[in-house]
Amino acid sequence: MRNLSYTKSNIRLIAAFTALLSMVMVALLPSKAAAQTRPDTYALGEMVDAGHRFFGSTSSAVAQTIEQIFARYGMPNGYVLGQEGSGAFIGGLTYGEGTLHTKNVGDHNVFWQGPSIGFDYGGDGARTMMLVYNLDSVDALHGRYGGVQGSAYLIAGVGMHVLKRNNILLVPVRTGVGARLGVSLGYLKLTPMPTWNPF
């Protein structure tokens, strides 16, 4: 009898310890629900509304793209609205400018430029919305972001891709006018002032 009661008390102790450990691990896991309570992030409705105002006629396709981004990455804590032009014949260049919008440190001008290389031909002009994730400060935004970009639209369309630098993610959403077909590897360099040097 003594062994049986000893075993039951051990089982209760192990069960209590396991429950406590599970609660601690759940509390430490990052979650989209926790991100939604942060006052410096943007909700899906806010980004869709900004996309409607900014992109106009292609806003339904943009809204679907933004929904996919939110489903995968959650809520951004900044976004850039701007325009860019790019051209490529195997090697290419991109130049753009816009405004970074944040809830806690206001709005700031931002410029971007960068080279690319790959199977990529044509030229385009685009309105661009970049969703920004894990931005700790405005200065942290500036630097080079690498990624692979695929574009396959003619005359008009919507495209997106993901760029990363340290812990910061940029997810540009573009609607363009022009003729561009291909896949390229390159980076974007974000700066506080305009520059012609894409490197």
KOLBA-21523 format. One record per residue (C-alpha): residue number from 1; chain; x, y, z. Coordinates in steps of 0.001 Angstrom, whole numbers, plus 500000, padded with zeros to 6 digits. Layout:
% KOLBA-21523
<site num="NUM" cadena="A" xx="X" yy="Y" zz="Z"/>
...
***
This chain:
% KOLBA-21523
<site num="1" cadena="A" xx="500000" yy="500000" zz="500000"/>
<site num="2" cadena="A" xx="502831" yy="502361" zz="500856"/>
<site num="3" cadena="A" xx="504426" yy="501818" zz="497410"/>
<site num="4" cadena="A" xx="501114" yy="502466" zz="495672"/>
<site num="5" cadena="A" xx="500535" yy="505777" zz="497503"/>
<site num="6" cadena="A" xx="504162" yy="506756" zz="496817"/>
<site num="7" cadena="A" xx="503640" yy="506108" zz="493090"/>
<site num="8" cadena="A" xx="500381" yy="508132" zz="493034"/>
<site num="9" cadena="A" xx="502045" yy="511101" zz="494703"/>
<site num="10" cadena="A" xx="504920" yy="510908" zz="492184"/>
<site num="11" cadena="A" xx="502460" yy="510847" zz="489311"/>
<site num="12" cadena="A" xx="500635" yy="513903" zz="490727"/>
<site num="13" cadena="A" xx="503926" yy="515749" zz="491171"/>
<site num="14" cadena="A" xx="505042" yy="514950" zz="487610"/>
<site num="15" cadena="A" xx="501634" yy="515969" zz="486220"/>
<site num="16" cadena="A" xx="501734" yy="519281" zz="488127"/>
<site num="17" cadena="A" xx="505297" yy="519984" zz="486957"/>
<site num="18" cadena="A" xx="504379" yy="519167" zz="483330"/>
<site num="19" cadena="A" xx="501349" yy="521473" zz="483466"/>
<site num="20" cadena="A" xx="503458" yy="524301" zz="484911"/>
<site num="21" cadena="A" xx="506165" yy="523799" zz="482285"/>
<site num="22" cadena="A" xx="503545" yy="523816" zz="479501"/>
<site num="23" cadena="A" xx="502074" yy="527117" zz="480747"/>
<site num="24" cadena="A" xx="505524" yy="528728" zz="480865"/>
<site num="25" cadena="A" xx="506378" yy="527543" zz="477326"/>
<site num="26" cadena="A" xx="503068" yy="528786" zz="475893"/>
<site num="27" cadena="A" xx="503611" yy="532165" zz="477562"/>
<site num="28" cadena="A" xx="507075" yy="532476" zz="476006"/>
<site num="29" cadena="A" xx="506050" yy="531550" zz="472445"/>
<site num="30" cadena="A" xx="505635" yy="534495" zz="470033"/>
<site num="31" cadena="A" xx="502108" yy="534710" zz="468732"/>
<site num="32" cadena="A" xx="500077" yy="536813" zz="466350"/>
<site num="33" cadena="A" xx="497563" yy="537384" zz="469143"/>
<site num="34" cadena="A" xx="500280" yy="539007" zz="471259"/>
<site num="35" cadena="A" xx="501399" yy="541110" zz="468287"/>
<site num="36" cadena="A" xx="497824" yy="542347" zz="467780"/>
<site num="37" cadena="A" xx="497822" yy="543975" zz="471205"/>
<site num="38" cadena="A" xx="500963" yy="546051" zz="470478"/>
<site num="39" cadena="A" xx="500034" yy="549713" zz="470029"/>
<site num="40" cadena="A" xx="502730" yy="550314" zz="467382"/>
<site num="41" cadena="A" xx="501486" yy="547726" zz="464838"/>
<site num="42" cadena="A" xx="498994" yy="548095" zz="461991"/>
<site num="43" cadena="A" xx="495883" yy="545939" zz="461684"/>
<site num="44" cadena="A" xx="494801" yy="544284" zz="458443"/>
<site num="45" cadena="A" xx="491948" yy="546765" zz="457940"/>
<site num="46" cadena="A" xx="494315" yy="549721" zz="458264"/>
<site num="47" cadena="A" xx="496671" yy="548330" zz="455627"/>
<site num="48" cadena="A" xx="493847" yy="547408" zz="453231"/>
<site num="49" cadena="A" xx="492395" yy="550931" zz="453587"/>
<site num="50" cadena="A" xx="495820" yy="552469" zz="452937"/>
<site num="51" cadena="A" xx="496171" yy="550218" zz="449883"/>
<site num="52" cadena="A" xx="492737" yy="551261" zz="448571"/>
<site num="53" cadena="A" xx="493615" yy="554948" zz="448874"/>
<site num="54" cadena="A" xx="497100" yy="554539" zz="447409"/>
<site num="55" cadena="A" xx="496593" yy="552062" zz="444554"/>
<site num="56" cadena="A" xx="493077" yy="552965" zz="443421"/>
<site num="57" cadena="A" xx="491772" yy="550787" zz="440586"/>
<site num="58" cadena="A" xx="493867" yy="547687" zz="441345"/>
<site num="59" cadena="A" xx="492966" yy="547783" zz="445030"/>
<site num="60" cadena="A" xx="491029" yy="544470" zz="445107"/>
<site num="61" cadena="A" xx="494090" yy="542524" zz="443954"/>
<site num="62" cadena="A" xx="496224" yy="544520" zz="446395"/>
<site num="63" cadena="A" xx="493809" yy="543710" zz="449259"/>
<site num="64" cadena="A" xx="494115" yy="539977" zz="448528"/>
<site num="65" cadena="A" xx="497907" yy="540271" zz="448450"/>
<site num="66" cadena="A" xx="497959" yy="542140" zz="451776"/>
<site num="67" cadena="A" xx="495714" yy="539474" zz="453328"/>
<site num="68" cadena="A" xx="498190" yy="536776" zz="452242"/>
<site num="69" cadena="A" xx="501076" yy="538743" zz="453766"/>
<site num="70" cadena="A" xx="499203" yy="539127" zz="457080"/>
<site num="71" cadena="A" xx="498363" yy="535418" zz="457131"/>
<site num="72" cadena="A" xx="502049" yy="534580" zz="456809"/>
<site num="73" cadena="A" xx="503857" yy="537344" zz="458720"/>
<site num="74" cadena="A" xx="501297" yy="538961" zz="461023"/>
<site num="75" cadena="A" xx="501020" yy="542683" zz="461700"/>
<site num="76" cadena="A" xx="503719" yy="545129" zz="460521"/>
<site num="77" cadena="A" xx="504920" yy="548021" zz="462669"/>
<site num="78" cadena="A" xx="505580" yy="550284" zz="459707"/>
<site num="79" cadena="A" xx="504866" yy="550724" zz="456022"/>
<site num="80" cadena="A" xx="506267" yy="552727" zz="453113"/>
<site num="81" cadena="A" xx="504203" yy="554275" zz="450332"/>
<site num="82" cadena="A" xx="506134" yy="555406" zz="447276"/>
<site num="83" cadena="A" xx="507012" yy="554957" zz="443632"/>
<site num="84" cadena="A" xx="509902" yy="553466" zz="441742"/>
<site num="85" cadena="A" xx="511264" yy="552924" zz="438280"/>
<site num="86" cadena="A" xx="513420" yy="550056" zz="437087"/>
<site num="87" cadena="A" xx="514876" yy="548598" zz="433941"/>
<site num="88" cadena="A" xx="516808" yy="545458" zz="433113"/>
<site num="89" cadena="A" xx="518633" yy="543693" zz="430325"/>
<site num="90" cadena="A" xx="520170" yy="540763" zz="432213"/>
<site num="91" cadena="A" xx="521546" yy="543324" zz="434707"/>
<site num="92" cadena="A" xx="519143" yy="545901" zz="436064"/>
<site num="93" cadena="A" xx="518762" yy="548937" zz="438294"/>
<site num="94" cadena="A" xx="515919" yy="550143" zz="440510"/>
<site num="95" cadena="A" xx="515379" yy="553604" zz="442027"/>
<site num="96" cadena="A" xx="512524" yy="554664" zz="444275"/>
<site num="97" cadena="A" xx="511372" yy="557085" zz="446919"/>
<site num="98" cadena="A" xx="508551" yy="557225" zz="449432"/>
<site num="99" cadena="A" xx="507446" yy="557898" zz="452980"/>
<site num="100" cadena="A" xx="507832" yy="555556" zz="455945"/>
<site num="101" cadena="A" xx="504734" yy="555650" zz="458170"/>
<site num="102" cadena="A" xx="504919" yy="554515" zz="461810"/>
<site num="103" cadena="A" xx="502618" yy="554880" zz="464787"/>
<site num="104" cadena="A" xx="505250" yy="555670" zz="467395"/>
<site num="105" cadena="A" xx="507943" yy="557755" zz="465606"/>
<site num="106" cadena="A" xx="505984" yy="559552" zz="462871"/>
<site num="107" cadena="A" xx="506599" yy="559750" zz="459127"/>
<site num="108" cadena="A" xx="510013" yy="559874" zz="457427"/>
<site num="109" cadena="A" xx="511299" yy="560173" zz="453855"/>
<site num="110" cadena="A" xx="513066" yy="557102" zz="452527"/>
<site num="111" cadena="A" xx="514853" yy="556335" zz="449264"/>
<site num="112" cadena="A" xx="515877" yy="553027" zz="447763"/>
<site num="113" cadena="A" xx="518077" yy="551832" zz="444947"/>
<site num="114" cadena="A" xx="519698" yy="548602" zz="443960"/>
<site num="115" cadena="A" xx="521156" yy="546369" zz="441272"/>
<site num="116" cadena="A" xx="519912" yy="543012" zz="440058"/>
<site num="117" cadena="A" xx="521159" yy="540277" zz="437761"/>
<site num="118" cadena="A" xx="519403" yy="537298" zz="436198"/>
<site num="119" cadena="A" xx="517012" yy="536333" zz="433428"/>
<site num="120" cadena="A" xx="515177" yy="539621" zz="433496"/>
<site num="121" cadena="A" xx="514253" yy="541962" zz="430625"/>
<site num="122" cadena="A" xx="512225" yy="545144" zz="430234"/>
<site num="123" cadena="A" xx="511331" yy="548226" zz="432179"/>
<site num="124" cadena="A" xx="508543" yy="549346" zz="434449"/>
<site num="125" cadena="A" xx="507285" yy="552045" zz="436752"/>
<site num="126" cadena="A" xx="505468" yy="551041" zz="439902"/>
<site num="127" cadena="A" xx="503545" yy="552311" zz="442851"/>
<site num="128" cadena="A" xx="504989" yy="550521" zz="445843"/>
<site num="129" cadena="A" xx="503739" yy="549733" zz="449337"/>
<site num="130" cadena="A" xx="506336" yy="548079" zz="451576"/>
<site num="131" cadena="A" xx="505146" yy="546434" zz="454774"/>
<site num="132" cadena="A" xx="507894" yy="546636" zz="457402"/>
<site num="133" cadena="A" xx="508320" yy="544081" zz="460198"/>
<site num="134" cadena="A" xx="510446" yy="544175" zz="463368"/>
<site num="135" cadena="A" xx="511561" yy="547783" zz="462934"/>
<site num="136" cadena="A" xx="513151" yy="549019" zz="466173"/>
<site num="137" cadena="A" xx="514123" yy="552506" zz="464952"/>
<site num="138" cadena="A" xx="514067" yy="554603" zz="461791"/>
<site num="139" cadena="A" xx="517848" yy="554338" zz="461461"/>
<site num="140" cadena="A" xx="517602" yy="550533" zz="461570"/>
<site num="141" cadena="A" xx="515612" yy="550647" zz="458300"/>
<site num="142" cadena="A" xx="518611" yy="551962" zz="456346"/>
<site num="143" cadena="A" xx="520848" yy="549366" zz="454715"/>
<site num="144" cadena="A" xx="520862" yy="546570" zz="452140"/>
<site num="145" cadena="A" xx="518042" yy="544015" zz="451909"/>
<site num="146" cadena="A" xx="518577" yy="540860" zz="449871"/>
<site num="147" cadena="A" xx="516065" yy="538597" zz="448195"/>
<site num="148" cadena="A" xx="514902" yy="536909" zz="445019"/>
<site num="149" cadena="A" xx="512353" yy="538758" zz="442962"/>
<site num="150" cadena="A" xx="510106" yy="537172" zz="440374"/>
<site num="151" cadena="A" xx="507980" yy="539343" zz="438123"/>
<site num="152" cadena="A" xx="505697" yy="538283" zz="435332"/>
<site num="153" cadena="A" xx="503263" yy="541000" zz="434423"/>
<site num="154" cadena="A" xx="502593" yy="542904" zz="431238"/>
<site num="155" cadena="A" xx="500977" yy="546365" zz="431108"/>
<site num="156" cadena="A" xx="499471" yy="546150" zz="434596"/>
<site num="157" cadena="A" xx="499580" yy="543780" zz="437545"/>
<site num="158" cadena="A" xx="500350" yy="543249" zz="441189"/>
<site num="159" cadena="A" xx="503456" yy="541533" zz="442546"/>
<site num="160" cadena="A" xx="505174" yy="540990" zz="445890"/>
<site num="161" cadena="A" xx="508337" yy="539483" zz="447318"/>
<site num="162" cadena="A" xx="510207" yy="539388" zz="450633"/>
<site num="163" cadena="A" xx="513516" yy="541081" zz="451501"/>
<site num="164" cadena="A" xx="515452" yy="540632" zz="454740"/>
<site num="165" cadena="A" xx="518192" yy="542442" zz="456648"/>
<site num="166" cadena="A" xx="519105" yy="541133" zz="460109"/>
<site num="167" cadena="A" xx="515734" yy="540770" zz="461853"/>
<site num="168" cadena="A" xx="513860" yy="543289" zz="459688"/>
<site num="169" cadena="A" xx="511572" yy="542087" zz="456905"/>
<site num="170" cadena="A" xx="510397" yy="544227" zz="453986"/>
<site num="171" cadena="A" xx="507485" yy="542964" zz="451917"/>
<site num="172" cadena="A" xx="507052" yy="545246" zz="448883"/>
<site num="173" cadena="A" xx="503701" yy="545129" zz="447077"/>
<site num="174" cadena="A" xx="503855" yy="546678" zz="443616"/>
<site num="175" cadena="A" xx="501424" yy="547599" zz="440888"/>
<site num="176" cadena="A" xx="503255" yy="548426" zz="437698"/>
<site num="177" cadena="A" xx="502879" yy="549767" zz="434209"/>
<site num="178" cadena="A" xx="505306" yy="548529" zz="431590"/>
<site num="179" cadena="A" xx="506644" yy="545278" zz="430208"/>
<site num="180" cadena="A" xx="508778" yy="543080" zz="432425"/>
<site num="181" cadena="A" xx="509339" yy="539348" zz="432411"/>
<site num="182" cadena="A" xx="511832" yy="537284" zz="434345"/>
<site num="183" cadena="A" xx="513464" yy="536345" zz="437619"/>
<site num="184" cadena="A" xx="516329" yy="538297" zz="439141"/>
<site num="185" cadena="A" xx="518607" yy="538142" zz="442146"/>
<site num="186" cadena="A" xx="519560" yy="541414" zz="443781"/>
<site num="187" cadena="A" xx="519103" yy="543711" zz="446719"/>
<site num="188" cadena="A" xx="517614" yy="547059" zz="447648"/>
<site num="189" cadena="A" xx="519567" yy="549644" zz="449602"/>
<site num="190" cadena="A" xx="517380" yy="551958" zz="451680"/>
<site num="191" cadena="A" xx="518808" yy="555380" zz="452534"/>
<site num="192" cadena="A" xx="517616" yy="558570" zz="454264"/>
<site num="193" cadena="A" xx="518818" yy="560718" zz="451329"/>
<site num="194" cadena="A" xx="518671" yy="560161" zz="447545"/>
<site num="195" cadena="A" xx="521764" yy="558786" zz="445804"/>
<site num="196" cadena="A" xx="522599" yy="557627" zz="442295"/>
<site num="197" cadena="A" xx="524931" yy="554927" zz="443603"/>
<site num="198" cadena="A" xx="522946" yy="551650" zz="443653"/>
<site num="199" cadena="A" xx="525745" yy="549791" zz="445455"/>
***
